[in-house]
């Protein structure tokens, strides 16, 4: 019996109480209730605070409501014991057969276990990374690439329709500076002081000239534009290849230029004008964002006719919504705190409810330490640690797991020696090793002619170690749902570590396979089924983080 199944049983009991007139709920019976594992095992397998939540609308003391619910649940299939504790908590003990049946249910669900429908019907556009195509992806981009991709997976696993999107900033002054920098490097001239520096500029310029030697013979007015476009194509292709190697996929690569080429900026301004939030002053066009909490109104078009970046941002948001996004989520870097208020005000000016249609997640900085010193410089980029160098230094699995296991809003220090060490104090190794151990046990069982048997009596998994592991495995759907709804994929990593620890404790205390001439018994088949369920949870959780689940280590 999983927490969700137990929640359904409790909801059914509440409905019966209400239908008989033993409980009055003006707002109706909830469709789901919170079921959690208590901190102390002696209190039971699970606990719910539903009586505390419903006491006020029901007009009953919480303990009395909990008592009525306990009486109604008494005798329900799978429930072995009930007790009311504290101000009105209901503790529930599940019988061994109901608990043991979780293993077969997990194995039967396979790769779908942990997935749910909590967010079904919600269309989410999740934008992250969105680097300028003017240089290598760096450490900050790497963190957003990992967290964004893990969040996409968690949202999809919870039933949402998710579009992962990379906004290509391919228009504006930074692109012209990029072209001028490449041109200068190709011609052996000093790169402009406000241009782009680092070895990658000279490397890229040389590649462009090698592919098209005639580019250096172009007229002065055409040459920087040609370098800009050639450099743009190559740099974007490099970013796409590096993100693919990291395991991060984008459904849409959205070019800022298309906002202008396809007249989407003008359309966005018209949407705002219809909402009544534009005005002209001193020859410029403004959006009245102060009406919605921004610290100042924002210029969309300057007096000289030039459109601002905020005009692009606004048009881009309107475009996302018109493409069908119910919720637009932005994952931004630590230096973008000031954007939160203006983005929310922008959504309000476009006629939306910012609390419903827009969400901004701010990620914090990362440091990489090696040999007791911070890694600061890149051989290619000069002042940045690049994504490609991190992959070479740490590896995809260790890098992704290490970045995913912490909340986005917490500063992070990665120690290269720690996250690449093959030892149990390295979380990614610890979890992957647990998975490989389950696979090895299944291989060893097969060599003995012993396979997991879903028809075996689930009550055979009634021991304390088996019960603790079963309860841990049963938590995955709730953890994935929380990771999606709270936008915290690190919850999945932490649950995997708990699962691995609980599995190792079970393995140390319970003999899974017969030894020597010991006969094969149903308890071996039942425990091997539990091993297979553990393998499923570990593999599914790692997949949600974009980390491999090796069969051998």
Secondary structure per residue as TSV (DSSP state, phi and psi in degrees):
chain	resnum	aa	ss	phi	psi
A	1	X	-	360.0	116.7
A	2	X	-	-84.5	164.2
A	3	X	H	-56.1	-36.3
A	4	X	H	-67.2	-41.6
A	5	X	H	-63.1	-40.8
A	6	X	H	-65.8	-38.0
A	7	X	H	-58.8	-42.6
A	8	X	H	-63.4	-39.5
A	9	X	H	-63.3	-42.3
A	10	X	H	-66.4	-42.1
A	11	X	H	-59.5	-42.0
A	12	X	H	-62.3	-39.9
A	13	X	H	-65.9	-42.0
A	14	X	H	-61.3	-40.1
A	15	X	H	-64.4	-39.0
A	16	X	H	-67.5	-41.3
A	17	X	H	-60.3	-42.2
A	18	X	H	-69.0	-41.2
A	19	X	H	-64.6	-29.3
A	20	X	H	-85.5	-7.9
A	21	X	T	86.7	10.2
A	22	X	S	-85.2	-4.5
A	23	X	-	-153.3	130.4
A	24	X	-	-114.5	118.2
A	25	X	-	-122.7	100.8
A	26	X	T	-55.5	-34.2
A	27	X	T	-87.6	1.9
A	28	X	-	86.7	167.8
A	29	X	-	-74.5	133.2
A	30	X	-	-63.7	152.3
A	31	X	S	-79.9	-20.1
A	32	X	-	-152.2	154.4
A	33	X	-	-129.4	156.4
A	34	X	-	-78.5	125.8
A	35	X	-	-125.7	120.6
A	36	X	B	-130.3	162.4
A	37	X	-	-82.1	129.0
A	38	X	-	-69.3	157.0
A	39	X	S	-65.5	-32.7
A	40	X	S	-108.3	121.9
A	41	X	G	-59.1	-29.8
A	42	X	G	-63.0	-20.2
A	43	X	G	-78.0	-13.4
A	44	X	-	132.9	179.1
A	45	X	S	-78.7	-37.6
A	46	X	E	-141.2	163.7
A	47	X	E	-143.8	152.0
A	48	X	E	-135.4	145.4
A	49	X	-	-105.3	20.3
A	50	X	H	-59.0	-34.0
A	51	X	H	-64.7	-37.1
A	52	X	H	-66.1	-36.8
A	53	X	H	-73.6	-34.9
A	54	X	H	-97.1	-6.9
A	55	X	H	-59.1	-46.8
A	56	X	H	-64.7	-51.3
A	57	X	H	-64.6	-29.3
A	58	X	H	-80.4	-15.4
A	59	X	T	70.1	33.6
A	60	X	S	-129.6	150.1
A	61	X	-	-62.3	141.9
A	62	X	H	-55.0	-42.3
A	63	X	H	-66.0	-35.7
A	64	X	H	-66.4	-42.7
A	65	X	H	-63.2	-42.6
A	66	X	H	-61.6	-38.1
A	67	X	H	-64.3	-42.9
A	68	X	H	-63.1	-40.7
A	69	X	H	-65.7	-41.1
A	70	X	H	-61.4	-41.8
A	71	X	H	-63.4	-38.1
A	72	X	H	-70.8	-34.4
A	73	X	H	-79.0	-20.3
A	74	X	T	-57.2	129.7
A	75	X	T	89.6	-5.3
A	76	X	-	-64.6	143.3
A	77	X	T	-58.0	128.2
A	78	X	T	94.5	-13.7
A	79	X	E	-100.0	122.8
A	80	X	E	-99.4	-22.6
A	81	X	E	-165.8	151.7
A	82	X	E	-140.5	143.9
A	83	X	E	-152.5	145.0
A	84	X	E	-96.7	132.5
A	85	X	E	-132.5	153.8
A	86	X	T	56.3	-140.4
A	87	X	T	-75.0	-7.9
A	88	X	T	151.6	19.9
A	89	X	E	-73.0	144.1
A	90	X	E	-111.7	114.1
A	91	X	E	-93.4	140.6
A	92	X	E	-131.4	128.8
A	93	X	E	-103.7	132.8
A	94	X	E	-102.3	138.9
A	95	X	-	-72.0	159.6
A	96	X	H	-62.2	-35.3
A	97	X	H	-67.0	-43.3
A	98	X	H	-65.2	-39.4
A	99	X	H	-67.3	-43.9
A	100	X	H	-65.9	-26.5
A	101	X	H	-66.1	-15.1
A	102	X	H	-60.5	-37.8
A	103	X	H	-60.5	-47.8
A	104	X	H	-64.4	-37.4
A	105	X	H	-65.1	-39.3
A	106	X	H	-65.7	-46.3
A	107	X	H	-63.8	-39.1
A	108	X	H	-65.1	-37.3
A	109	X	H	-71.6	-31.0
A	110	X	G	59.4	-134.0
A	111	X	G	-61.5	-17.2
A	112	X	G	-83.1	-10.4
A	113	X	T	-66.7	133.8
A	114	X	T	101.8	-17.4
A	115	X	-	-85.4	154.3
A	116	X	-	-151.9	-172.6
A	117	X	-	-122.0	18.5
A	118	X	T	-55.6	-37.7
A	119	X	T	-104.9	17.9
A	120	X	T	-58.1	136.9
A	121	X	T	91.2	-7.6
A	122	X	-	-95.4	122.6
A	123	X	E	-97.4	117.4
A	124	X	E	-114.0	131.3
A	125	X	E	-105.3	116.6
A	126	X	E	-111.9	112.4
A	127	X	E	-103.0	129.9
A	128	X	-	-153.7	164.8
A	129	X	-	70.6	-76.0
A	130	X	-	43.0	52.0
A	131	X	-	-82.6	152.7
A	132	X	-	-64.8	141.9
A	133	X	T	-83.7	47.7
A	134	X	T	-122.4	4.6
A	135	X	S	-175.1	175.6
A	136	X	-	-67.1	151.5
A	137	X	-	-69.1	138.5
A	138	X	B	-114.7	-170.5
A	139	X	H	-57.9	-44.2
A	140	X	H	-61.0	-45.0
A	141	X	H	-59.3	-36.2
A	142	X	H	-63.8	-42.5
A	143	X	H	-63.6	-44.1
A	144	X	H	-67.2	-34.2
A	145	X	H	-63.2	-40.9
A	146	X	H	-72.1	-50.2
A	147	X	H	-65.6	-42.3
A	148	X	H	-62.4	-44.4
A	149	X	H	-66.3	-41.1
A	150	X	H	-64.0	-37.2
A	151	X	H	-68.9	-38.9
A	152	X	H	-56.5	-45.3
A	153	X	H	-65.6	-41.3
A	154	X	H	-67.0	-42.2
A	155	X	H	-61.7	-45.0
A	156	X	H	-63.7	-38.6
A	157	X	H	-67.1	-19.6
A	158	X	T	-97.2	11.3
A	159	X	T	99.8	-6.9
A	160	X	-	-73.4	152.5
A	161	X	E	-93.4	113.5
A	162	X	E	-116.2	133.5
A	163	X	E	-112.5	117.5
A	164	X	E	-89.6	132.3
A	165	X	E	-136.5	137.9
A	166	X	E	-114.0	120.4
A	167	X	E	-91.2	113.1
A	168	X	E	-87.2	110.4
A	169	X	-	-80.6	75.6
A	170	X	-	-106.0	28.5
A	171	X	S	-142.3	149.2
A	172	X	S	111.5	-173.1
A	173	X	H	-62.9	-34.5
A	174	X	H	-65.5	-29.8
A	175	X	H	-72.2	-38.6
A	176	X	H	-66.4	-39.3
A	177	X	H	-63.6	-36.3
A	178	X	H	-63.2	-46.6
A	179	X	H	-62.3	-41.7
A	180	X	H	-65.7	-35.1
A	181	X	H	-67.4	-43.3
A	182	X	H	-65.5	-41.8
A	183	X	H	-60.8	-45.8
A	184	X	H	-62.6	-43.0
A	185	X	H	-63.9	-39.5
A	186	X	H	-68.1	-32.3
A	187	X	T	-93.6	2.8
A	188	X	T	75.2	20.5
A	189	X	-	-97.1	161.2
A	190	X	-	-65.0	137.7
A	191	X	-	-68.5	137.0
A	192	X	-	-52.1	144.8
A	193	X	T	-57.3	-36.3
A	194	X	T	-94.6	16.7
A	195	X	S	-91.3	-158.9
A	196	X	-	-104.2	132.0
A	197	X	-	-119.5	174.5
A	198	X	S	111.4	156.6
A	199	X	H	-61.2	-28.3
A	200	X	H	-63.4	-28.5
A	201	X	H	-65.4	-46.6
A	202	X	H	-66.2	-40.5
A	203	X	H	-60.8	-45.7
A	204	X	H	-67.1	-39.8
A	205	X	H	-62.1	-41.7
A	206	X	H	-64.5	-39.5
A	207	X	H	-63.7	-39.5
A	208	X	H	-65.7	-44.0
A	209	X	H	-67.4	-39.3
A	210	X	H	-62.2	-39.5
A	211	X	H	-75.1	-28.9
A	212	X	-	-144.0	79.7
A	213	X	G	-57.5	-28.6
A	214	X	G	-72.5	-7.3
A	215	X	G	-64.1	-30.4
A	216	X	G	-75.1	-13.9
A	217	X	G	-92.1	-2.3
A	218	X	S	-66.1	155.5
A	219	X	-	-59.0	155.4
A	220	X	H	-52.4	-39.3
A	221	X	H	-73.9	-25.9
A	222	X	H	-92.7	-28.6
A	223	X	H	-62.3	-48.2
A	224	X	H	-63.9	-32.1
A	225	X	H	-67.3	-41.5
A	226	X	H	-64.2	-41.9
A	227	X	H	-65.1	-39.8
A	228	X	H	-59.1	-47.6
A	229	X	H	-70.1	-39.6
A	230	X	H	-67.2	-41.4
A	231	X	H	-66.4	-38.9
A	232	X	H	-58.6	-49.4
A	233	X	H	-60.1	-43.7
A	234	X	H	-71.6	-40.2
A	235	X	H	-68.8	-39.8
A	236	X	H	-65.4	-41.2
A	237	X	H	-62.2	-37.6
A	238	X	H	-65.6	-43.8
A	239	X	H	-61.3	-42.7
A	240	X	H	-64.1	-40.8
A	241	X	H	-67.2	-40.6
A	242	X	H	-67.5	-40.0
A	243	X	H	-67.2	-36.3
A	244	X	H	-64.4	-40.5
A	245	X	H	-64.6	-33.4
A	246	X	H	-74.4	-13.2
A	247	X	T	90.0	15.3
A	248	X	-	-100.6	123.9
A	249	X	-	-111.6	140.1
A	250	X	-	-118.9	131.5
A	251	X	S	-73.9	-33.6
A	252	X	E	-133.0	130.7
A	253	X	E	-109.2	102.3
A	254	X	E	-96.9	120.3
A	255	X	E	-85.0	127.5
A	256	X	H	-59.1	-31.9
A	257	X	H	-59.7	-33.8
A	258	X	H	-65.2	-23.4
A	259	X	H	-61.8	-32.0
A	260	X	H	-93.5	-42.9
A	261	X	H	-63.6	-32.4
A	262	X	T	-104.3	16.0
A	263	X	T	60.1	30.8
A	264	X	H	-79.2	-24.9
A	265	X	H	-66.4	-46.2
A	266	X	H	-60.4	-39.5
A	267	X	H	-64.8	-41.1
A	268	X	H	-62.4	-41.4
A	269	X	H	-64.0	-36.4
A	270	X	H	-66.5	-38.3
A	271	X	H	-60.1	-45.0
A	272	X	H	-65.9	-37.8
A	273	X	H	-64.6	-39.3
A	274	X	H	-64.6	-29.6
A	275	X	H	-80.5	-10.1
A	276	X	T	82.3	25.3
A	277	X	-	-114.3	15.3
A	278	X	E	-109.5	148.0
A	279	X	E	-153.3	159.9
A	280	X	E	-110.6	139.7
A	281	X	E	-154.0	133.5
A	282	X	T	54.3	36.6
A	283	X	T	79.8	-2.9
A	284	X	E	-106.9	158.1
A	285	X	E	-101.2	127.3
A	286	X	E	-119.9	154.8
A	287	X	E	-111.0	129.9
A	288	X	-	-82.9	71.7
A	289	X	G	-76.2	-17.4
A	290	X	G	-65.7	-19.3
A	291	X	G	-64.5	-16.9
A	292	X	G	-126.6	32.9
A	293	X	T	94.3	-3.3
A	294	X	-	-71.4	154.7
A	295	X	S	-76.8	-17.7
A	296	X	S	-159.8	157.8
A	297	X	-	-69.1	155.6
A	298	X	E	-113.0	136.7
A	299	X	E	-80.5	131.1
A	300	X	E	-102.2	-37.1
A	301	X	E	-138.0	123.5
A	302	X	-	-73.5	170.3
A	303	X	T	-61.0	-26.6
A	304	X	T	-85.0	6.3
A	305	X	S	90.2	-5.4
A	306	X	-	-78.2	131.5
A	307	X	B	-80.5	143.5
A	308	X	-	-89.1	168.8
A	309	X	H	-60.2	-33.1
A	310	X	H	-67.6	-28.3
A	311	X	H	-64.4	-41.3
A	312	X	H	-64.4	-44.4
A	313	X	H	-59.2	-41.6
A	314	X	H	-66.2	-47.0
A	315	X	H	-61.7	-37.6
A	316	X	H	-64.8	-42.4
A	317	X	H	-63.0	-46.3
A	318	X	H	-59.6	-39.6
A	319	X	H	-64.5	-42.6
A	320	X	H	-59.0	-46.3
A	321	X	H	-64.3	-39.6
A	322	X	H	-73.2	-20.2
A	323	X	T	-80.6	-1.3
A	324	X	T	112.2	5.6
A	325	X	-	-75.4	123.1
A	326	X	S	-76.2	-35.8
A	327	X	E	-132.7	126.9
A	328	X	E	-104.9	117.1
A	329	X	E	-108.9	129.6
A	330	X	E	-113.6	126.9
A	331	X	E	-105.4	109.3
A	332	X	E	-117.7	161.4
A	333	X	-	-77.2	170.6
A	334	X	G	-62.0	-22.5
A	335	X	G	-88.1	11.4
A	336	X	G	-112.3	19.9
A	337	X	T	-56.1	-36.8
A	338	X	T	-66.3	-15.6
A	339	X	H	-77.2	-21.8
A	340	X	H	-59.8	-51.6
A	341	X	H	-62.3	-42.2
A	342	X	H	-71.5	-34.0
A	343	X	H	-67.5	-40.8
A	344	X	H	-64.3	-43.0
A	345	X	H	-63.9	-38.2
A	346	X	H	-60.5	-45.2
A	347	X	H	-61.9	-40.4
A	348	X	H	-64.5	-40.8
A	349	X	H	-64.6	-27.0
A	350	X	T	-82.5	1.3
A	351	X	T	95.1	10.5
A	352	X	-	-102.1	164.9
A	353	X	-	-94.1	111.6
A	354	X	H	-58.0	-31.3
A	355	X	H	-69.6	-22.1
A	356	X	H	-103.3	-33.5
A	357	X	H	-110.5	-7.9
A	358	X	E	-141.9	141.2
A	359	X	E	-145.2	132.9
A	360	X	E	-118.2	122.9
A	361	X	E	-108.4	128.5
A	362	X	E	-105.3	122.9
A	363	X	-	-95.2	149.3
A	364	X	-	-97.5	174.4
A	365	X	-	-77.0	160.8
A	366	X	E	-125.9	139.7
A	367	X	E	-115.1	144.3
A	368	X	E	-115.3	125.1
A	369	X	E	-111.2	140.3
A	370	X	E	-145.4	125.8
A	371	X	T	62.2	30.3
A	372	X	T	81.6	3.2
A	373	X	E	-125.3	149.0
A	374	X	E	-73.4	133.3
A	375	X	-	-82.9	115.0
A	376	X	-	-114.9	-35.6
A	377	X	-	-109.5	149.1
A	378	X	-	-110.0	143.9
A	379	X	T	-66.3	-30.9
A	380	X	T	-94.0	-43.8
A	381	X	T	-92.3	-13.6
A	382	X	S	87.3	-62.2
A	383	X	S	-116.4	9.9
A	384	X	S	-130.6	148.8
A	385	X	-	-89.9	120.4
A	386	X	B	-90.3	159.3
A	387	X	H	-58.9	-45.5
A	388	X	H	-60.4	-40.6
A	389	X	H	-68.8	-35.8
A	390	X	H	-64.8	-41.5
A	391	X	H	-62.1	-43.7
A	392	X	H	-64.4	-37.7
A	393	X	H	-76.6	-40.3
A	394	X	H	-111.7	-34.6
A	395	X	-	97.4	151.5
A	396	X	H	-63.6	-50.4
A	397	X	H	-61.8	-50.2
A	398	X	H	-64.1	-37.3
A	399	X	H	-67.7	-48.3
A	400	X	H	-63.4	-47.4
A	401	X	H	-63.7	-43.9
A	402	X	H	-64.6	-35.8
A	403	X	H	-78.2	-29.0
A	404	X	H	-82.2	-18.4
A	405	X	T	-87.0	6.5
A	406	X	S	-124.0	147.3
A	407	X	-	-59.7	146.9
A	408	X	T	-60.6	-31.4
A	409	X	T	-89.4	12.9
A	410	X	S	-110.1	132.3
A	411	X	-	-59.2	149.9
A	412	X	E	-136.1	136.8
A	413	X	E	-118.5	121.5
A	414	X	E	-104.4	123.0
A	415	X	E	-97.8	116.7
A	416	X	H	-57.3	-44.9
A	417	X	H	-62.4	-39.2
A	418	X	H	-66.7	-48.5
A	419	X	H	-79.5	-8.6
A	420	X	H	-108.7	0.5
A	421	X	-	-75.8	135.5
A	422	X	-	-87.2	73.7
A	423	X	S	-150.2	164.2
A	424	X	T	-70.0	-13.9
A	425	X	T	-86.5	3.4
A	426	X	S	-102.2	109.6
A	427	X	H	-55.0	-42.7
A	428	X	H	-66.1	-40.4
A	429	X	H	-63.9	-42.4
A	430	X	H	-59.2	-45.2
A	431	X	H	-72.3	-45.1
A	432	X	H	-64.6	-36.9
A	433	X	H	-64.6	-38.9
A	434	X	H	-60.6	-41.8
A	435	X	H	-63.6	-45.9
A	436	X	H	-63.4	-32.1
A	437	X	H	-67.0	-39.8
A	438	X	H	-63.2	-40.6
A	439	X	H	-65.8	-40.2
A	440	X	H	-63.9	-40.7
A	441	X	H	-62.4	-40.8
A	442	X	H	-66.4	-37.4
A	443	X	H	-65.3	-44.2
A	444	X	H	-64.1	-38.2
A	445	X	H	-63.9	-43.0
A	446	X	H	-62.2	-35.8
A	447	X	H	-64.3	-25.8
A	448	X	T	-91.9	4.5
A	449	X	T	75.2	24.0
A	450	X	-	-116.1	120.6
A	451	X	-	-120.5	156.2
A	452	X	-	-58.8	134.8
A	453	X	-	-118.8	104.1
A	454	X	T	-68.5	-13.1
A	455	X	T	-90.7	-2.9
A	456	X	S	-67.8	154.5
A	457	X	-	-61.8	116.0
A	458	X	G	-65.9	-19.1
A	459	X	G	-65.8	-16.0
A	460	X	G	-67.3	-14.6
A	461	X	G	-99.3	36.9
A	462	X	-	-91.9	1.1
A	463	X	S	-71.6	163.6
A	464	X	H	-63.0	-39.5
A	465	X	H	-69.9	-42.1
A	466	X	H	-62.6	-42.2
A	467	X	H	-62.6	-41.9
A	468	X	H	-64.2	-40.7
A	469	X	H	-67.7	-42.2
A	470	X	H	-60.6	-43.9
A	471	X	H	-65.0	-34.7
A	472	X	H	-67.9	-44.7
A	473	X	H	-62.4	-36.3
A	474	X	T	-67.7	-14.8
A	475	X	T	-80.3	-16.0
A	476	X	H	-55.1	-46.6
A	477	X	H	-58.0	-40.7
A	478	X	H	-66.2	-38.9
A	479	X	H	-65.9	-43.4
A	480	X	H	-64.2	-41.7
A	481	X	H	-61.7	-42.6
A	482	X	H	-65.5	-39.4
A	483	X	H	-60.1	-38.4
A	484	X	H	-75.8	-48.7
A	485	X	H	-72.2	-32.0
A	486	X	T	-94.2	-3.4
A	487	X	T	59.7	46.8
A	488	X	-	-133.2	75.9
A	489	X	T	-63.2	-15.6
A	490	X	H	-62.7	-21.9
A	491	X	H	-60.4	-33.3
A	492	X	H	-67.6	-44.8
A	493	X	H	-60.6	-45.1
A	494	X	H	-65.2	-35.3
A	495	X	H	-67.9	-37.2
A	496	X	H	-62.3	-39.6
A	497	X	H	-65.6	-39.3
A	498	X	H	-65.6	-40.4
A	499	X	H	-62.0	-45.0
A	500	X	H	-61.5	-44.2
A	501	X	H	-63.4	-42.9
A	502	X	H	-67.0	-37.9
A	503	X	H	-65.4	-44.0
A	504	X	H	-61.8	-36.8
A	505	X	H	-66.6	-42.0
A	506	X	H	-60.7	-45.8
A	507	X	H	-63.8	-36.3
A	508	X	H	-70.7	-27.6
A	509	X	H	-100.8	-22.0
A	510	X	S	-123.2	123.9
A	511	X	-	-75.3	120.1
A	512	X	-	-84.3	-45.3
A	513	X	S	-112.2	149.7
A	514	X	-	-66.3	151.1
A	515	X	-	-114.9	136.8
A	516	X	T	61.0	-127.9
A	517	X	T	-89.5	8.8
A	518	X	-	-60.7	131.5
A	519	X	-	-69.0	150.9
A	520	X	-	-75.9	127.0
A	521	X	-	-124.2	167.8
A	522	X	H	-61.6	-29.5
A	523	X	H	-63.8	-32.4
A	524	X	H	-67.0	-42.7
A	525	X	H	-64.3	-40.0
A	526	X	H	-65.2	-43.3
A	527	X	H	-69.7	-33.3
A	528	X	H	-67.5	-33.6
A	529	X	H	-63.6	-39.6
A	530	X	H	-65.4	-37.0
A	531	X	H	-62.7	-42.5
A	532	X	H	-65.5	-36.4
A	533	X	H	-65.0	-39.3
A	534	X	H	-64.2	-43.5
A	535	X	H	-57.4	-42.3
A	536	X	H	-62.3	-45.7
A	537	X	H	-64.3	-45.1
A	538	X	H	-64.3	-44.1
A	539	X	H	-64.4	-43.4
A	540	X	H	-66.8	-41.6
A	541	X	H	-65.0	-43.3
A	542	X	H	-63.4	-38.3
A	543	X	H	-62.2	-36.6
A	544	X	H	-66.9	-23.0
A	545	X	T	-94.3	-3.3
A	546	X	T	73.6	27.7
A	547	X	-	-113.9	141.4
A	548	X	-	-73.4	155.4
A	549	X	-	-115.7	88.5
A	550	X	-	-68.5	145.5
A	551	X	S	-83.4	-23.3
A	552	X	-	-137.9	145.3
A	553	X	-	-141.1	360.0
